Amino acid sequence: MTKKNDVFIIGTLVDVKTDVRVSQEGKTFIGGKISVKVNQNGIENIIDARVFAMEKTKAGADNKMFKAYAGLESLKGSRVRVTGSLSEGSMVDESTGDVRHFNQVEAKFINAAYSTDTEDKA
């Protein structure tokens, strides 16, 4: 079972770890994670968010998200705004057979923050 909730983050992009790979079906994709530093009420947090996009859309056109994610390194150290979702997932730990539950942030749009984005948000 998966639940989704909207996520909105404003902070400083401190890390980008993405890889371009090819799936077993021969399709190119980019995946990885970003880390955004958010300081709210004097408390600093690092929020990790997953990124994923195929190189081509289902219609065969270039995917704008793939190109945007490939250029994220240029935003490192800058203030960004991230929109996406929080999802709850589960998996079976093969070593123990236990079901493990986890939450993860999935980034969708990552852009330079607006000049009006003066406060960090998460």
N, C-alpha and C positions, 0 to 999 in steps of 0.2 A: 504494500500500500504506500502511495506517495502523496504527500500534501505539499501545496505550494503557496507561498506568500510573497508579495512584492517586497523588494529591497531597494533602498535608496541610500547611497553613501557619498559623502563629500569628504575628501581628505587628501593626503599626499601619497602618490604612487611610489612605493619604496622598492618594489621588486617585481620583475617580470620573468617568468620561466615558461617559455613556449617552445614547442617543437613542431615542425612540419613533417608529417609522415604520410605513408601510403597504406590504405586499408587492405585487407585480404582480397577485396573486390577490385583493387587497383585504383581506388579513388583517393585523391590527395586531400588531407585535412590538416588543420592546425589545432593543437590542444595544449593545455597547461594551466597555469594559475598566475594570478596577480596578487600582490599584497599591498593593502592601502592602510596607511597610518592615520588614525582618527584620534583626536584629543578632545574629549568632552568633559567639562567640569573638572579639569585638572587631571583626568585619568586618560592615559594613553593606551590605545589598543591597536593591534595589527589585525586587520580582517583579511583573510584569504578568500579569494573567489576563483572558481573554475571558469575557463574560457574554452569554447569549442566551436569550430565552424568548418564546413566542407568548402573546398575551393570553388566548386560549381554548385549552382542551385539545381533543383530537380528538373528545371526547364533547360539546363545546360549553360546558363549565363554565368558570368563571373559573379561570385558572392562578395558583396561589399563588406560583410562582417569578416571574412577571411583576410581581406586586404587591411582592414582596420586593426585586427588582432596582430597581424604581421608587423605593423608599425608602432606597436605599443611601447617599445623600448625608447622611442623619442619623447614619450611623456614621463619617463622615469624621473623622479625628483620634483615633478610638477603637481599642482593641485588638480584633482580630477573629480568628476561626478560619475558615479557608476549606478546604473539601474539594472535590475535583474530580479532573481527570485531566490527564496530560501526553500530548500526542499528537504524532506525527511526521507531517508532511505533505509534499507536494511539489506543485510547479506548474511550468508551462512559462513561461519569460520570453519574452514575445512579441517583444521587441526583438532578442534574440539566438538564440532557439530552444533555449537551455540549460535543463536541468531544475534547479530550485532546491529544496533540501531545507530544512526548518525544523522547529523544535520550538515548541510553544505550550502554555500552561497554560489549561485551560478550567475555570472555576469553576462549581461546582454550588450548594453551600450556603455562604452567607456569614452568619455570626452573630456577635454580641458574644462575646468570649472569656469563658471561665469564670474565676472568681476563682482557681482552681487552675492556670490557664494562665500561670505566672509567667515562663517562658522562651520566647523566640522560637524557632520551628521552621520549617524549610522542607525 
